[in-house]
Amino acid sequence: MSRIGKLPITLPANVTVSQKDSVITVKGPKGELSQAINPVIKVEVDGNTLTVSRPDDERQNRAMHGLYRALINNMVVGVSEGYKKQLELVGVGYRVTGTGNVLDFSLGYTHNIFLQLPSEIKVETKSERNKNPLVILESNDKQLLGQVCAKIRSFRKVEPYKGKGIRFVGEVVRRKSGKSAGK
């Protein structure tokens, strides 16, 4: 039995789950999310608990069992609490400004990089003196938030010699020593 798939999901009081055909819809105070699931996987709601089950121990069904349980759990947490990611820009002259849902990055290239964010993501930028600029992203969709963070990080990957680039707050970067001085 799948260790993750067999765990029940507890639904908070303000979250409702509905299923129509093979689409699960989760509604809560932070919004509404839906996910299409394979019709082989069964989802049952008993009061404030949700369980996911599979018909047999076929390899494909075992894989989908844990997957859909995790996706539904992410939707429940997203519509009740939401997700938040913080990125920091480490490097001399690296700046970011946000106007509406458009971010303007100055990362040492000849031109600035403009990124139009989806409407589901709320963004906030902080630039304090003697601190690295921060980009704070919030959303109820974990998958979309991770995808946007990956896109932003791809503009300037963290390099191992000086540690410059875009990284998550608190991320540890393995540093390399570089060229060793004379023999």
C-alpha positions as CSV (number, residue, x, y, z in Angstrom):
1,M,0.0,0.0,0.0
2,S,1.3,3.5,-0.8
3,R,2.5,5.2,2.3
4,I,1.4,8.6,1.1
5,G,-1.7,7.5,-0.8
6,K,-3.3,5.7,2.2
7,L,-3.1,8.8,4.5
8,P,-6.4,10.5,4.9
9,I,-6.7,14.3,4.2
10,T,-8.4,16.3,7.0
11,L,-10.5,19.1,5.5
12,P,-10.6,22.4,7.5
13,A,-14.1,23.7,8.4
14,N,-14.1,26.4,5.7
15,V,-13.1,24.0,2.8
16,T,-15.5,22.1,0.5
17,V,-14.6,19.4,-1.9
18,S,-16.8,18.4,-4.8
19,Q,-16.3,15.8,-7.6
20,K,-18.0,15.8,-11.0
21,D,-17.1,13.1,-13.4
22,S,-13.3,12.9,-13.0
23,V,-12.6,16.5,-11.9
24,I,-12.1,17.4,-8.2
25,T,-12.9,21.0,-7.2
26,V,-11.7,22.4,-3.9
27,K,-13.2,25.7,-2.6
28,G,-11.9,27.7,0.3
29,P,-11.4,31.3,1.6
30,K,-8.3,31.8,-0.6
31,G,-10.0,30.7,-3.8
32,E,-11.0,27.7,-5.9
33,L,-8.8,25.0,-7.5
34,S,-9.7,22.0,-9.7
35,Q,-7.7,19.0,-10.8
36,A,-8.6,16.3,-13.3
37,I,-7.9,12.8,-12.0
38,N,-7.8,9.4,-13.6
39,P,-11.3,7.7,-13.3
40,V,-9.6,4.5,-11.9
41,I,-8.7,6.4,-8.7
42,K,-11.6,6.7,-6.2
43,V,-12.0,9.8,-4.0
44,E,-14.4,9.6,-1.0
45,V,-15.4,12.3,1.4
46,D,-16.6,11.3,4.9
47,G,-17.4,14.4,7.0
48,N,-14.2,16.3,7.3
49,T,-11.8,13.6,6.0
50,L,-11.0,12.7,2.4
51,T,-9.6,9.3,1.4
52,V,-8.1,8.3,-2.0
53,S,-8.1,4.6,-3.0
54,R,-7.0,2.4,-5.9
55,P,-8.6,-0.7,-7.3
56,D,-5.5,-3.0,-7.5
57,D,-1.8,-3.1,-7.0
58,E,-0.8,-2.5,-10.6
59,R,2.3,-0.4,-11.0
60,Q,0.5,2.5,-12.8
61,N,-2.3,2.6,-10.2
62,R,0.1,2.6,-7.3
63,A,2.0,5.6,-8.8
64,M,-1.3,7.5,-9.4
65,H,-2.6,6.7,-5.9
66,G,0.2,8.7,-4.1
67,L,0.3,11.4,-6.9
68,Y,-3.4,12.3,-6.7
69,R,-3.5,12.2,-2.9
70,A,-0.5,14.7,-2.9
71,L,-2.1,16.9,-5.5
72,I,-5.5,17.0,-3.6
73,N,-3.7,17.7,-0.3
74,N,-1.8,20.6,-2.0
75,M,-5.1,22.1,-3.2
76,V,-6.7,21.8,0.3
77,V,-3.7,23.6,1.9
78,G,-3.6,26.2,-0.9
79,V,-7.2,27.3,-0.6
80,S,-7.1,27.3,3.2
81,E,-3.7,28.7,4.0
82,G,-2.0,29.5,0.7
83,Y,1.7,29.3,-0.3
84,K,4.4,31.9,0.0
85,K,7.9,31.9,-1.5
86,Q,10.7,34.5,-1.0
87,L,13.5,35.0,-3.5
88,E,16.5,37.2,-2.9
89,L,18.8,38.8,-5.5
90,V,22.5,38.4,-4.4
91,G,24.9,40.5,-6.4
92,V,26.2,44.1,-6.8
93,G,23.7,46.2,-8.7
94,Y,20.9,43.5,-8.9
95,R,17.6,45.2,-8.5
96,V,13.9,44.4,-8.9
97,T,10.8,46.6,-9.0
98,G,7.2,45.5,-9.2
99,T,4.4,47.5,-10.7
100,G,1.1,45.5,-10.7
101,N,1.8,42.0,-11.9
102,V,4.9,43.0,-13.9
103,L,8.4,42.6,-12.4
104,D,11.3,44.6,-13.8
105,F,14.7,42.9,-13.1
106,S,18.0,44.6,-13.5
107,L,20.5,41.7,-13.3
108,G,23.7,43.0,-15.0
109,Y,22.6,42.3,-18.5
110,T,22.5,45.1,-21.2
111,H,18.7,45.3,-20.9
112,N,16.3,44.9,-18.1
113,I,14.1,41.8,-17.9
114,F,10.4,42.2,-17.7
115,L,8.2,39.3,-16.4
116,Q,4.4,39.3,-16.6
117,L,3.0,37.2,-13.8
118,P,-0.2,35.3,-13.9
119,S,-3.2,37.0,-12.1
120,E,-3.4,34.2,-9.5
121,I,0.0,35.3,-8.0
122,K,0.4,38.3,-5.7
123,V,3.8,39.8,-5.7
124,E,5.6,42.2,-3.4
125,T,9.2,43.6,-3.7
126,K,11.4,44.9,-0.9
127,S,14.6,46.9,-1.3
128,E,16.2,48.0,1.9
129,R,19.6,49.7,2.3
130,N,22.5,47.2,2.9
131,K,20.2,44.2,2.3
132,N,19.6,42.1,-0.7
133,P,16.4,42.9,-2.7
134,L,13.5,40.5,-2.0
135,V,10.7,39.2,-4.2
136,I,7.8,37.8,-2.2
137,L,5.3,35.7,-4.2
138,E,2.0,34.4,-2.8
139,S,-0.6,32.1,-4.4
140,N,-3.0,29.3,-3.6
141,D,-1.7,27.1,-6.4
142,K,1.6,25.4,-5.4
143,Q,2.4,24.1,-8.8
144,L,2.0,27.5,-10.5
145,L,4.0,29.3,-7.8
146,G,6.9,26.8,-8.1
147,Q,6.9,27.2,-11.9
148,V,7.1,31.0,-11.6
149,C,9.9,30.8,-9.1
150,A,11.8,28.5,-11.4
151,K,11.4,30.9,-14.2
152,I,12.7,33.9,-12.1
153,R,15.6,31.8,-10.9
154,S,16.5,30.9,-14.5
155,F,17.3,34.6,-15.2
156,R,20.4,34.4,-13.1
157,K,21.4,31.0,-11.7
158,V,23.4,31.0,-8.5
159,E,27.1,30.5,-9.3
160,P,29.3,28.6,-6.9
161,Y,32.3,30.9,-6.7
162,K,30.9,34.2,-5.5
163,G,27.4,33.0,-4.7
164,K,25.8,35.7,-6.9
165,G,22.4,35.1,-8.5
166,I,18.7,34.6,-7.6
167,R,18.0,32.2,-4.7
168,F,15.4,31.3,-2.1
169,V,15.7,33.0,1.3
170,G,17.7,30.6,3.5
171,E,19.0,28.5,0.6
172,V,22.5,27.2,1.2
173,V,24.8,27.4,-1.8
174,R,27.8,25.1,-1.9
175,R,30.8,27.4,-2.6
176,K,33.9,26.4,-4.5
177,S,37.4,27.8,-3.6
178,G,38.4,28.8,-7.2
179,K,42.0,28.9,-8.3
180,S,44.5,28.1,-5.6
181,A,47.2,30.7,-5.1
182,G,50.8,29.8,-6.2
183,K,52.3,26.4,-5.6
